Amino acid sequence: MHQRAEIDVGETLEATKLGRFHLITVGLCALVVVVDGLDFGAGNVAAPAILKAFSAQRSEMGLVFGWMYFGILLGSLLFGYIGDRFGRRPGLIIGVLTYTLPALAAAYAGSMQELMVLRFITGLGIGGVIPNTIALATENAPKRYRASLVIIVFVGYAAGSATIAQVAARFIPTQGWPVVFLVAGVVGIVLSLVLAACLPESIRWLALNKPQSAALRVQMRRLAPQIETGPETRFVLRQESRAGSFSPRLLFAGNRSVATPLLWLAYFAEALTFMTLLSWLPLLMVQAGLSQSDAALTLSYGSMGGIAVMVSLARPLDKWGPMATVAGAITVIAALVAMGTQGLTAATMMALAVAATMCGTGTHNSLNGTVGIFYPTAIRGNGVGYATGMGRIASIIGPTLTGFLLSAKLPLHDMLYLMAAPYVVVVFACIALGLLYKRRFAAGVVDTAPLVVAPEGGA
C-alpha cells in the first residue's frame, strides 16, 4: 500500500471503528476512576467509625471533608495544567500516586488533625486525575462515541464507591475503620504500576504538541494498522491549533462564552447537592435509625444503581448532551424531599436514599461525560479542570456547612430540603447546555475562536 505523505489525525480517529486501542484506553481510564472512587468513598463510609474512635464532633468530620475537597479543587486546576502542558499520561500516573500514598498513611492517622492533612493531600490526586481522564477518553475516541466512552469510564467511579462501601460493611465492624484506607492504598499502588507499563497517551495531544514523535507513530499504528506510514509521513490535526500561554480568558472565546458559564454553574450547583449527599449519607442514615452496616450498604446499593443509570444514559448523551440527564436530576429532587417526610420506616428511607444516590450518580457523571466536548484539545485539560473546579468549590462549602448544621441539631428534614434545592438550578443549566450542544457541538460546528490571548490594547 502506498505510504501517505500527510495524515490528519482527527479524520483518522473519526473514520476508525471502535477496536482494541479504544478498549485499552477506556479500560485503563475506568480503572483509574474505580480506584478514585475507592479512595474518595473510604472517608465517607468510615466517617461514623472515625467519629466514634476519636470521640470527635460532626463539625470536625465536616472539616475533614472540607479539606479533602479543597485539595480536590487545587488538584483539578494543577493537574489540568499539567495535562495540557506535559500530557494526559503523566498527569494520570502522578495523580494516582498522589491519592494512593496518603490513603495508606491515613490508615495510621492518630488524630482528626492528621486525618485532615492526609485527606487534603489525597484530594489533590483525586481532583487531578479527573480532568486528565476526561481529556484522554475524549481525545482517543471518535466524535460519535465521545460521551458514551467517557460515561462508561465513569461507571468505574460508581463501582469504586459501591465496592468500598461493601468492604466497610463487611470489615469495619471487626477490623476497624483503617481497613478501607489500606484497601484503597494498596490497590492504587498496583494500578500506578499498570499505568506506567500500559497507558497510552492522547493521540490528539501528541498530534498537537509532538507531531513528529515516535510515540505518535506507535499510537497511530495501533489505532489504524491498515494505514501505511513512512519516516517522512507528517501527522497533523486540522481545524485545531496550539494555544499560546494559557489564560482563563481563552475559556470564554467564541461559543465558549456561553458554554463555560453554564458548565461552571451546573458543576457548582450539582456538587453542592451530590457531594454533600455522598459525604454525609452514611451518617444521615444512622441518624434516621439505620445501623452502621445498613448505612454503608445504602451507599453501596445507590452506587450500584448509579452504574445502571449511567449505562442507560451513554448513547442519549451522545445525541442530546446534558439534556439527557434532566429526568434523573428531577428524580433526585423528589427523592430528597420525600426523605424529609415525617414517620418514614427505615426501609422506605433506605429506598429513597438509594434512588437519590443512583440518579445523582447519573447526573454527576453525565456532566463529566460531556464537558470535554465543549473545549478544543489545546485547552481541554484546563477547560475541564476549571469546570470541575467549580464543583470542588461547592464540595468544600456543602459538606463543611452541613457538618456545622448537623452539630447545631438542624432537623433532618430541613437539612434534606436544603440539600435538594441546588438541583433545581442543575435542571435548568442542563437544559440550556443541551440546547447549545445540539445546535453547535453535536451538529459538528467548529469553534474557530482563537487560542492565543491578544495583548492588552491589541486586536
C-alpha beads as a LAMMPS data file, in Angstrom:
LAMMPS data file: protein, C-alpha beads

459 atoms
458 bonds

1 atom types
1 bond types

-500.0 500.0 xlo xhi
-500.0 500.0 ylo yhi
-500.0 500.0 zlo zhi

Masses

1 110.0

Atoms # bond

1 1 1 0.000 0.000 0.000
2 1 1 1.224 3.492 -0.840
3 1 1 2.687 5.389 2.083
4 1 1 0.831 8.597 2.802
5 1 1 2.783 11.845 2.997
6 1 1 0.359 13.510 5.424
7 1 1 -2.250 12.100 7.790
8 1 1 -4.938 14.121 9.551
9 1 1 -5.129 12.505 12.980
10 1 1 -8.598 13.920 13.621
11 1 1 -10.042 12.457 10.417
12 1 1 -8.394 9.101 11.131
13 1 1 -9.939 8.974 14.602
14 1 1 -13.370 9.778 13.186
15 1 1 -13.133 7.119 10.478
16 1 1 -11.813 4.331 12.706
17 1 1 -14.212 1.810 14.202
18 1 1 -14.072 1.029 17.896
19 1 1 -11.395 -1.568 18.491
20 1 1 -8.659 -2.845 20.769
21 1 1 -6.935 0.531 21.062
22 1 1 -10.129 2.172 22.319
23 1 1 -10.843 -0.701 24.706
24 1 1 -7.388 -0.391 26.277
25 1 1 -7.775 3.367 26.737
26 1 1 -11.282 3.100 28.175
27 1 1 -10.396 0.125 30.366
28 1 1 -7.356 1.767 31.957
29 1 1 -9.167 5.085 32.431
30 1 1 -12.022 3.174 34.075
31 1 1 -9.561 1.508 36.474
32 1 1 -8.202 4.936 37.410
33 1 1 -11.709 6.091 38.217
34 1 1 -12.524 2.863 40.128
35 1 1 -9.609 3.469 42.483
36 1 1 -10.505 7.164 42.624
37 1 1 -13.966 6.076 43.817
38 1 1 -12.440 3.667 46.328
39 1 1 -10.275 6.400 47.812
40 1 1 -12.947 9.093 47.787
41 1 1 -15.568 6.800 49.316
42 1 1 -13.239 5.434 52.005
43 1 1 -13.581 8.557 54.148
44 1 1 -17.343 8.699 53.689
45 1 1 -18.140 5.125 54.730
46 1 1 -15.617 5.225 57.576
47 1 1 -16.960 8.518 58.978
48 1 1 -19.244 7.055 61.695
49 1 1 -16.465 4.762 62.966
50 1 1 -13.868 7.575 62.818
51 1 1 -16.058 9.893 64.894
52 1 1 -16.516 7.146 67.469
53 1 1 -12.830 6.204 67.547
54 1 1 -11.646 9.789 68.133
55 1 1 -14.694 10.908 70.173
56 1 1 -14.995 13.767 67.683
57 1 1 -17.833 16.140 66.799
58 1 1 -19.577 16.049 63.446
59 1 1 -18.252 19.527 62.706
60 1 1 -14.718 18.056 62.877
61 1 1 -15.642 15.419 60.307
62 1 1 -17.097 18.226 58.216
63 1 1 -13.682 19.901 58.276
64 1 1 -12.032 16.653 57.153
65 1 1 -14.419 16.572 54.198
66 1 1 -13.856 20.270 53.546
67 1 1 -10.071 19.993 53.479
68 1 1 -10.259 16.997 51.161
69 1 1 -12.499 18.925 48.770
70 1 1 -10.146 21.905 48.935
71 1 1 -7.369 19.554 47.844
72 1 1 -9.601 18.244 45.042
73 1 1 -10.170 21.835 43.878
74 1 1 -6.457 22.621 43.753
75 1 1 -5.717 19.255 42.151
76 1 1 -8.265 19.886 39.373
77 1 1 -6.556 23.151 38.432
78 1 1 -2.961 21.994 38.915
79 1 1 -3.270 18.677 37.071
80 1 1 -5.427 20.236 34.362
81 1 1 -2.442 22.469 33.589
82 1 1 -0.033 19.508 33.823
83 1 1 -2.167 17.537 31.375
84 1 1 -2.256 20.345 28.800
85 1 1 1.438 21.119 29.232
86 1 1 3.082 17.703 29.645
87 1 1 0.464 15.171 28.534
88 1 1 -2.522 13.275 29.873
89 1 1 -0.457 10.165 30.649
90 1 1 1.960 11.732 33.182
91 1 1 -0.899 13.714 34.666
92 1 1 -2.797 10.489 35.360
93 1 1 0.115 8.476 36.732
94 1 1 1.266 11.236 39.079
95 1 1 -2.347 11.847 40.132
96 1 1 -2.876 8.195 41.073
97 1 1 0.268 8.187 43.229
98 1 1 -0.797 11.457 44.835
99 1 1 -4.063 9.982 46.104
100 1 1 -2.688 6.493 46.819
101 1 1 0.225 7.148 49.189
102 1 1 -1.714 9.432 51.583
103 1 1 -4.518 6.841 51.671
104 1 1 -2.082 4.301 53.079
105 1 1 -0.820 6.834 55.613
106 1 1 -4.405 7.713 56.628
107 1 1 -4.839 4.192 57.986
108 1 1 -2.289 5.099 60.663
109 1 1 -3.577 8.601 61.486
110 1 1 -3.597 9.276 65.213
111 1 1 -5.873 12.304 65.324
112 1 1 -8.513 14.187 63.374
113 1 1 -5.897 16.840 62.569
114 1 1 -3.587 14.282 60.945
115 1 1 -6.534 12.910 59.021
116 1 1 -7.388 16.410 57.746
117 1 1 -3.867 16.885 56.365
118 1 1 -3.729 13.457 54.736
119 1 1 -7.181 13.795 53.174
120 1 1 -6.179 17.212 51.791
121 1 1 -3.168 15.640 50.033
122 1 1 -5.334 12.755 48.880
123 1 1 -7.744 15.301 47.421
124 1 1 -5.003 16.732 45.210
125 1 1 -4.717 13.397 43.435
126 1 1 -8.451 12.644 43.374
127 1 1 -9.122 16.007 41.745
128 1 1 -6.085 15.742 39.497
129 1 1 -6.983 12.541 37.693
130 1 1 -10.468 13.699 36.658
131 1 1 -9.563 16.349 34.016
132 1 1 -6.898 14.111 32.528
133 1 1 -9.140 11.054 32.480
134 1 1 -11.898 13.012 30.732
135 1 1 -9.419 14.546 28.274
136 1 1 -7.736 11.218 27.426
137 1 1 -11.003 9.333 26.945
138 1 1 -12.461 12.181 24.865
139 1 1 -9.397 12.647 22.656
140 1 1 -8.819 8.977 21.825
141 1 1 -12.468 8.397 20.829
142 1 1 -14.380 9.038 17.587
143 1 1 -16.663 12.045 17.976
144 1 1 -19.845 9.996 17.719
145 1 1 -18.798 7.927 20.767
146 1 1 -17.060 10.524 22.940
147 1 1 -19.794 10.991 25.544
148 1 1 -20.545 7.257 25.595
149 1 1 -16.956 6.239 26.245
150 1 1 -16.421 8.880 28.932
151 1 1 -19.611 7.884 30.737
152 1 1 -18.526 4.225 30.569
153 1 1 -15.209 5.255 32.116
154 1 1 -17.063 6.931 34.971
155 1 1 -19.039 3.790 35.654
156 1 1 -15.796 2.928 37.403
157 1 1 -16.375 5.709 39.933
158 1 1 -19.710 4.265 40.996
159 1 1 -18.172 0.781 41.041
160 1 1 -15.374 2.016 43.311
161 1 1 -17.804 3.703 45.700
162 1 1 -20.008 0.603 45.803
163 1 1 -17.024 -1.677 46.419
164 1 1 -15.529 0.331 49.283
165 1 1 -18.969 0.551 50.897
166 1 1 -19.198 -3.251 50.783
167 1 1 -15.717 -3.502 52.307
168 1 1 -16.791 -1.113 55.063
169 1 1 -19.993 -3.017 55.824
170 1 1 -18.118 -6.328 55.962
171 1 1 -14.853 -5.436 57.699
172 1 1 -15.117 -2.205 59.712
173 1 1 -17.165 -3.877 62.495
174 1 1 -14.354 -6.418 63.033
175 1 1 -11.182 -4.769 61.667
176 1 1 -11.832 -1.095 62.397
177 1 1 -12.012 1.975 60.138
178 1 1 -8.378 1.882 58.839
179 1 1 -9.155 -1.173 56.680
180 1 1 -10.883 0.876 53.962
181 1 1 -7.849 3.158 53.558
182 1 1 -5.482 0.194 53.393
183 1 1 -7.548 -1.401 50.627
184 1 1 -7.677 1.829 48.597
185 1 1 -3.950 2.467 49.047
186 1 1 -2.709 -0.991 48.093
187 1 1 -4.934 -1.197 45.013
188 1 1 -3.770 2.271 43.955
189 1 1 -0.090 1.315 44.092
190 1 1 -0.725 -1.711 41.887
191 1 1 -2.682 0.475 39.460
192 1 1 0.118 3.034 39.155
193 1 1 2.484 0.265 38.031
194 1 1 -0.025 -0.967 35.447
195 1 1 -0.495 2.563 34.090
196 1 1 3.248 3.137 33.802
197 1 1 3.508 -0.025 31.692
198 1 1 0.363 0.151 29.559
199 1 1 -1.388 3.554 29.486
200 1 1 -1.368 5.205 26.018
201 1 1 -1.016 8.960 25.580
202 1 1 -3.751 11.016 23.949
203 1 1 -3.350 10.836 20.166
204 1 1 -4.798 14.311 19.702
205 1 1 -2.454 15.769 22.333
206 1 1 0.559 14.148 20.652
207 1 1 -0.536 15.370 17.210
208 1 1 -0.865 18.905 18.512
209 1 1 2.250 19.047 20.699
210 1 1 4.644 16.349 19.407
211 1 1 3.621 15.642 15.804
212 1 1 6.947 14.029 14.847
213 1 1 7.359 11.913 17.975
214 1 1 7.904 8.165 17.875
215 1 1 5.111 7.783 20.444
216 1 1 2.582 9.232 17.992
217 1 1 3.690 6.863 15.231
218 1 1 3.296 3.900 17.581
219 1 1 -0.154 5.089 18.649
220 1 1 -1.286 5.600 15.063
221 1 1 -0.152 2.084 14.093
222 1 1 -2.201 0.697 16.987
223 1 1 -5.221 2.803 16.057
224 1 1 -5.169 2.240 12.294
225 1 1 -2.766 -0.562 11.307
226 1 1 -4.212 -0.562 7.773
227 1 1 -2.678 2.878 7.054
228 1 1 0.948 2.630 5.965
229 1 1 3.304 5.348 7.109
230 1 1 6.948 6.061 6.497
231 1 1 9.697 8.156 8.112
232 1 1 8.617 11.197 6.095
233 1 1 4.902 10.933 6.909
234 1 1 3.635 14.071 8.669
235 1 1 0.830 13.963 11.237
236 1 1 -1.440 16.981 11.550
237 1 1 -4.557 17.956 13.469
238 1 1 -6.527 20.214 11.160
239 1 1 -9.132 22.684 12.492
240 1 1 -7.239 22.854 15.774
241 1 1 -4.183 24.819 16.751
242 1 1 -1.850 25.029 19.682
243 1 1 -2.578 27.569 22.363
244 1 1 -0.102 30.186 23.429
245 1 1 0.460 30.582 27.156
246 1 1 -2.808 29.625 28.814
247 1 1 -5.128 32.280 30.173
248 1 1 -8.621 31.709 31.649
249 1 1 -9.815 34.241 29.034
250 1 1 -9.438 31.505 26.417
251 1 1 -12.264 29.603 28.098
252 1 1 -14.699 32.395 27.187
253 1 1 -13.830 32.879 23.485
254 1 1 -16.319 32.101 20.709
255 1 1 -19.008 29.540 21.594
256 1 1 -17.267 29.049 24.909
257 1 1 -18.534 32.450 26.108
258 1 1 -21.888 30.728 26.689
259 1 1 -20.768 27.149 27.364
260 1 1 -18.223 27.935 30.083
261 1 1 -20.525 29.964 32.407
262 1 1 -23.245 27.322 32.042
263 1 1 -20.801 24.500 32.801
264 1 1 -19.437 26.326 35.829
265 1 1 -22.960 26.972 37.140
266 1 1 -24.038 23.373 36.523
267 1 1 -20.962 21.909 38.213
268 1 1 -21.254 24.238 41.224
269 1 1 -24.954 23.585 41.844
270 1 1 -24.688 19.851 41.165
271 1 1 -21.783 19.321 43.553
272 1 1 -23.443 21.400 46.250
273 1 1 -26.099 18.692 46.444
274 1 1 -24.439 15.479 45.270
275 1 1 -21.084 15.711 47.043
276 1 1 -22.802 16.711 50.266
277 1 1 -25.127 13.712 49.890
278 1 1 -22.228 11.305 49.281
279 1 1 -20.204 12.695 52.174
280 1 1 -22.946 12.614 54.777
281 1 1 -25.311 9.857 53.604
282 1 1 -23.980 7.134 55.961
283 1 1 -24.272 9.462 58.968
284 1 1 -27.707 10.707 57.899
285 1 1 -28.893 7.126 57.591
286 1 1 -27.585 6.328 61.081
287 1 1 -29.407 9.425 62.336
288 1 1 -32.580 8.119 60.643
289 1 1 -32.316 4.864 62.604
290 1 1 -30.293 2.510 60.379
291 1 1 -27.331 0.509 61.655
292 1 1 -23.839 1.498 60.518
293 1 1 -23.672 -1.563 58.240
294 1 1 -27.048 -0.778 56.658
295 1 1 -25.995 2.847 56.201
296 1 1 -22.869 1.734 54.308
297 1 1 -24.944 -0.700 52.258
298 1 1 -27.321 2.138 51.324
299 1 1 -24.415 3.982 49.718
300 1 1 -23.261 0.780 48.035
301 1 1 -26.684 -0.028 46.570
302 1 1 -27.104 3.557 45.399
303 1 1 -23.748 3.444 43.645
304 1 1 -24.588 0.104 42.022
305 1 1 -27.874 1.530 40.780
306 1 1 -25.933 4.533 39.534
307 1 1 -23.995 2.220 37.222
308 1 1 -27.236 1.153 35.545
309 1 1 -28.346 4.782 35.207
310 1 1 -25.009 5.804 33.680
311 1 1 -25.017 2.951 31.153
312 1 1 -28.571 3.817 30.118
313 1 1 -27.506 7.448 29.564
314 1 1 -24.419 6.706 27.447
315 1 1 -25.938 6.856 23.956
316 1 1 -28.570 9.538 24.781
317 1 1 -25.688 11.767 25.938
318 1 1 -24.034 11.446 22.526
319 1 1 -27.297 12.572 20.932
320 1 1 -28.666 15.184 23.338
321 1 1 -25.738 16.125 25.579
322 1 1 -26.529 17.215 29.168
323 1 1 -30.246 17.421 28.289
324 1 1 -30.343 13.622 28.656
325 1 1 -29.890 13.811 32.411
326 1 1 -32.714 16.218 33.274
327 1 1 -35.161 13.454 34.273
328 1 1 -32.578 11.970 36.631
329 1 1 -31.920 15.335 38.270
330 1 1 -35.655 15.836 38.872
331 1 1 -35.799 12.371 40.468
332 1 1 -33.032 13.384 42.907
333 1 1 -35.048 16.431 43.986
334 1 1 -38.190 14.341 44.513
335 1 1 -36.349 11.621 46.484
336 1 1 -34.612 14.061 48.841
337 1 1 -37.831 15.960 49.507
338 1 1 -39.648 12.683 50.183
339 1 1 -36.902 11.636 52.615
340 1 1 -37.825 14.662 54.706
341 1 1 -41.328 13.313 55.300
342 1 1 -42.026 12.534 58.943
343 1 1 -42.671 8.959 60.089
344 1 1 -40.957 7.016 57.292
345 1 1 -39.855 3.475 58.037
346 1 1 -36.159 2.632 57.875
347 1 1 -36.749 0.543 54.741
348 1 1 -38.545 3.405 52.968
349 1 1 -35.819 5.844 53.965
350 1 1 -33.207 3.454 52.632
351 1 1 -35.074 3.020 49.311
352 1 1 -35.408 6.780 48.806
353 1 1 -31.726 7.307 49.642
354 1 1 -30.764 4.644 47.081
355 1 1 -32.917 6.378 44.439
356 1 1 -31.345 9.775 45.202
357 1 1 -27.822 8.350 45.094
358 1 1 -28.251 6.373 41.871
359 1 1 -29.874 9.243 39.945
360 1 1 -27.392 11.731 41.413
361 1 1 -24.565 9.481 40.254
362 1 1 -26.007 9.537 36.743
363 1 1 -26.429 13.318 36.747
364 1 1 -22.953 13.996 38.146
365 1 1 -21.193 11.768 35.664
366 1 1 -23.276 12.996 32.728
367 1 1 -21.597 16.367 33.202
368 1 1 -18.227 14.621 33.268
369 1 1 -19.208 12.722 30.132
370 1 1 -19.854 15.838 28.053
371 1 1 -17.707 18.644 29.489
372 1 1 -14.614 17.789 27.441
373 1 1 -16.551 18.077 24.185
374 1 1 -17.067 21.808 24.721
375 1 1 -13.298 22.549 24.563
376 1 1 -10.593 22.041 21.893
377 1 1 -7.599 19.795 22.525
378 1 1 -5.138 22.606 23.304
379 1 1 -7.086 23.826 26.350
380 1 1 -9.204 20.783 27.175
381 1 1 -7.324 19.894 30.354
382 1 1 -7.625 23.435 31.674
383 1 1 -11.237 23.731 30.497
384 1 1 -12.252 20.553 32.283
385 1 1 -10.110 21.432 35.297
386 1 1 -11.727 24.832 35.778
387 1 1 -15.258 23.478 35.237
388 1 1 -14.801 20.620 37.691
389 1 1 -13.043 23.108 39.966
390 1 1 -16.322 24.986 40.315
391 1 1 -17.807 21.757 41.590
392 1 1 -14.925 21.393 44.018
393 1 1 -15.609 24.826 45.480
394 1 1 -19.193 23.751 46.134
395 1 1 -17.862 20.473 47.545
396 1 1 -15.906 22.428 50.144
397 1 1 -18.872 24.589 51.098
398 1 1 -21.611 21.932 51.177
399 1 1 -20.133 19.142 53.348
400 1 1 -18.385 21.589 55.700
401 1 1 -21.523 23.662 56.259
402 1 1 -23.598 20.514 56.691
403 1 1 -21.286 19.350 59.467
404 1 1 -21.884 22.552 61.415
405 1 1 -25.641 22.463 60.762
406 1 1 -25.881 18.875 61.996
407 1 1 -23.804 19.746 65.071
408 1 1 -26.276 22.593 65.688
409 1 1 -29.094 19.985 65.675
410 1 1 -30.802 21.205 62.492
411 1 1 -33.759 18.859 61.896
412 1 1 -33.114 16.142 59.329
413 1 1 -35.998 17.184 57.056
414 1 1 -34.742 20.782 56.884
415 1 1 -31.270 19.507 56.031
416 1 1 -32.657 17.375 53.196
417 1 1 -34.716 20.257 51.754
418 1 1 -31.624 22.474 51.726
419 1 1 -29.670 19.690 50.051
420 1 1 -32.260 19.293 47.277
421 1 1 -32.598 22.990 46.367
422 1 1 -29.439 23.414 44.190
423 1 1 -30.592 20.631 41.858
424 1 1 -33.350 22.925 40.596
425 1 1 -30.551 25.064 39.137
426 1 1 -28.936 21.927 37.699
427 1 1 -32.115 21.085 35.781
428 1 1 -32.252 24.460 34.014
429 1 1 -28.476 24.545 33.373
430 1 1 -28.574 21.075 31.782
431 1 1 -31.464 22.115 29.540
432 1 1 -29.503 25.170 28.341
433 1 1 -26.305 23.142 27.841
434 1 1 -28.272 20.506 25.943
435 1 1 -29.629 23.111 23.539
436 1 1 -26.119 24.503 22.988
437 1 1 -24.712 21.012 22.490
438 1 1 -27.340 20.151 19.888
439 1 1 -27.057 23.417 17.946
440 1 1 -23.287 23.752 17.940
441 1 1 -21.252 20.790 19.022
442 1 1 -23.303 17.721 18.107
443 1 1 -24.046 19.343 14.740
444 1 1 -20.316 19.492 14.021
445 1 1 -19.963 23.276 14.058
446 1 1 -16.282 24.055 14.593
447 1 1 -15.461 26.690 17.201
448 1 1 -12.875 28.838 15.460
449 1 1 -12.286 31.130 18.425
450 1 1 -8.568 31.963 18.755
451 1 1 -6.380 30.077 21.236
452 1 1 -3.906 32.909 21.698
453 1 1 -4.658 35.758 24.060
454 1 1 -4.237 39.106 22.339
455 1 1 -2.099 41.618 24.268
456 1 1 -3.930 44.361 26.103
457 1 1 -4.938 47.020 23.648
458 1 1 -4.175 44.743 20.687
459 1 1 -6.500 43.437 18.028

Bonds

1 1 1 2
2 1 2 3
3 1 3 4
4 1 4 5
5 1 5 6
6 1 6 7
7 1 7 8
8 1 8 9
9 1 9 10
10 1 10 11
11 1 11 12
12 1 12 13
13 1 13 14
14 1 14 15
15 1 15 16
16 1 16 17
17 1 17 18
18 1 18 19
19 1 19 20
20 1 20 21
21 1 21 22
22 1 22 23
23 1 23 24
24 1 24 25
25 1 25 26
26 1 26 27
27 1 27 28
28 1 28 29
29 1 29 30
30 1 30 31
31 1 31 32
32 1 32 33
33 1 33 34
34 1 34 35
35 1 35 36
36 1 36 37
37 1 37 38
38 1 38 39
39 1 39 40
40 1 40 41
41 1 41 42
42 1 42 43
43 1 43 44
44 1 44 45
45 1 45 46
46 1 46 47
47 1 47 48
48 1 48 49
49 1 49 50
50 1 50 51
51 1 51 52
52 1 52 53
53 1 53 54
54 1 54 55
55 1 55 56
56 1 56 57
57 1 57 58
58 1 58 59
59 1 59 60
60 1 60 61
61 1 61 62
62 1 62 63
63 1 63 64
64 1 64 65
65 1 65 66
66 1 66 67
67 1 67 68
68 1 68 69
69 1 69 70
70 1 70 71
71 1 71 72
72 1 72 73
73 1 73 74
74 1 74 75
75 1 75 76
76 1 76 77
77 1 77 78
78 1 78 79
79 1 79 80
80 1 80 81
81 1 81 82
82 1 82 83
83 1 83 84
84 1 84 85
85 1 85 86
86 1 86 87
87 1 87 88
88 1 88 89
89 1 89 90
90 1 90 91
91 1 91 92
92 1 92 93
93 1 93 94
94 1 94 95
95 1 95 96
96 1 96 97
97 1 97 98
98 1 98 99
99 1 99 100
100 1 100 101
101 1 101 102
102 1 102 103
103 1 103 104
104 1 104 105
105 1 105 106
106 1 106 107
107 1 107 108
108 1 108 109
109 1 109 110
110 1 110 111
111 1 111 112
112 1 112 113
113 1 113 114
114 1 114 115
115 1 115 116
116 1 116 117
117 1 117 118
118 1 118 119
119 1 119 120
120 1 120 121
121 1 121 122
122 1 122 123
123 1 123 124
124 1 124 125
125 1 125 126
126 1 126 127
127 1 127 128
128 1 128 129
129 1 129 130
130 1 130 131
131 1 131 132
132 1 132 133
133 1 133 134
134 1 134 135
135 1 135 136
136 1 136 137
137 1 137 138
138 1 138 139
139 1 139 140
140 1 140 141
141 1 141 142
142 1 142 143
143 1 143 144
144 1 144 145
145 1 145 146
146 1 146 147
147 1 147 148
148 1 148 149
149 1 149 150
150 1 150 151
151 1 151 152
152 1 152 153
153 1 153 154
154 1 154 155
155 1 155 156
156 1 156 157
157 1 157 158
158 1 158 159
159 1 159 160
160 1 160 161
161 1 161 162
162 1 162 163
163 1 163 164
164 1 164 165
165 1 165 166
166 1 166 167
167 1 167 168
168 1 168 169
169 1 169 170
170 1 170 171
171 1 171 172
172 1 172 173
173 1 173 174
174 1 174 175
175 1 175 176
176 1 176 177
177 1 177 178
178 1 178 179
179 1 179 180
180 1 180 181
181 1 181 182
182 1 182 183
183 1 183 184
184 1 184 185
185 1 185 186
186 1 186 187
187 1 187 188
188 1 188 189
189 1 189 190
190 1 190 191
191 1 191 192
192 1 192 193
193 1 193 194
194 1 194 195
195 1 195 196
196 1 196 197
197 1 197 198
198 1 198 199
199 1 199 200
200 1 200 201
201 1 201 202
202 1 202 203
203 1 203 204
204 1 204 205
205 1 205 206
206 1 206 207
207 1 207 208
208 1 208 209
209 1 209 210
210 1 210 211
211 1 211 212
212 1 212 213
213 1 213 214
214 1 214 215
215 1 215 216
216 1 216 217
217 1 217 218
218 1 218 219
219 1 219 220
220 1 220 221
221 1 221 222
222 1 222 223
223 1 223 224
224 1 224 225
225 1 225 226
226 1 226 227
227 1 227 228
228 1 228 229
229 1 229 230
230 1 230 231
231 1 231 232
232 1 232 233
233 1 233 234
234 1 234 235
235 1 235 236
236 1 236 237
237 1 237 238
238 1 238 239
239 1 239 240
240 1 240 241
241 1 241 242
242 1 242 243
243 1 243 244
244 1 244 245
245 1 245 246
246 1 246 247
247 1 247 248
248 1 248 249
249 1 249 250
250 1 250 251
251 1 251 252
252 1 252 253
253 1 253 254
254 1 254 255
255 1 255 256
256 1 256 257
257 1 257 258
258 1 258 259
259 1 259 260
260 1 260 261
261 1 261 262
262 1 262 263
263 1 263 264
264 1 264 265
265 1 265 266
266 1 266 267
267 1 267 268
268 1 268 269
269 1 269 270
270 1 270 271
271 1 271 272
272 1 272 273
273 1 273 274
274 1 274 275
275 1 275 276
276 1 276 277
277 1 277 278
278 1 278 279
279 1 279 280
280 1 280 281
281 1 281 282
282 1 282 283
283 1 283 284
284 1 284 285
285 1 285 286
286 1 286 287
287 1 287 288
288 1 288 289
289 1 289 290
290 1 290 291
291 1 291 292
292 1 292 293
293 1 293 294
294 1 294 295
295 1 295 296
296 1 296 297
297 1 297 298
298 1 298 299
299 1 299 300
300 1 300 301
301 1 301 302
302 1 302 303
303 1 303 304
304 1 304 305
305 1 305 306
306 1 306 307
307 1 307 308
308 1 308 309
309 1 309 310
310 1 310 311
311 1 311 312
312 1 312 313
313 1 313 314
314 1 314 315
315 1 315 316
316 1 316 317
317 1 317 318
318 1 318 319
319 1 319 320
320 1 320 321
321 1 321 322
322 1 322 323
323 1 323 324
324 1 324 325
325 1 325 326
326 1 326 327
327 1 327 328
328 1 328 329
329 1 329 330
330 1 330 331
331 1 331 332
332 1 332 333
333 1 333 334
334 1 334 335
335 1 335 336
336 1 336 337
337 1 337 338
338 1 338 339
339 1 339 340
340 1 340 341
341 1 341 342
342 1 342 343
343 1 343 344
344 1 344 345
345 1 345 346
346 1 346 347
347 1 347 348
348 1 348 349
349 1 349 350
350 1 350 351
351 1 351 352
352 1 352 353
353 1 353 354
354 1 354 355
355 1 355 356
356 1 356 357
357 1 357 358
358 1 358 359
359 1 359 360
360 1 360 361
361 1 361 362
362 1 362 363
363 1 363 364
364 1 364 365
365 1 365 366
366 1 366 367
367 1 367 368
368 1 368 369
369 1 369 370
370 1 370 371
371 1 371 372
372 1 372 373
373 1 373 374
374 1 374 375
375 1 375 376
376 1 376 377
377 1 377 378
378 1 378 379
379 1 379 380
380 1 380 381
381 1 381 382
382 1 382 383
383 1 383 384
384 1 384 385
385 1 385 386
386 1 386 387
387 1 387 388
388 1 388 389
389 1 389 390
390 1 390 391
391 1 391 392
392 1 392 393
393 1 393 394
394 1 394 395
395 1 395 396
396 1 396 397
397 1 397 398
398 1 398 399
399 1 399 400
400 1 400 401
401 1 401 402
402 1 402 403
403 1 403 404
404 1 404 405
405 1 405 406
406 1 406 407
407 1 407 408
408 1 408 409
409 1 409 410
410 1 410 411
411 1 411 412
412 1 412 413
413 1 413 414
414 1 414 415
415 1 415 416
416 1 416 417
417 1 417 418
418 1 418 419
419 1 419 420
420 1 420 421
421 1 421 422
422 1 422 423
423 1 423 424
424 1 424 425
425 1 425 426
426 1 426 427
427 1 427 428
428 1 428 429
429 1 429 430
430 1 430 431
431 1 431 432
432 1 432 433
433 1 433 434
434 1 434 435
435 1 435 436
436 1 436 437
437 1 437 438
438 1 438 439
439 1 439 440
440 1 440 441
441 1 441 442
442 1 442 443
443 1 443 444
444 1 444 445
445 1 445 446
446 1 446 447
447 1 447 448
448 1 448 449
449 1 449 450
450 1 450 451
451 1 451 452
452 1 452 453
453 1 453 454
454 1 454 455
455 1 455 456
456 1 456 457
457 1 457 458
458 1 458 459
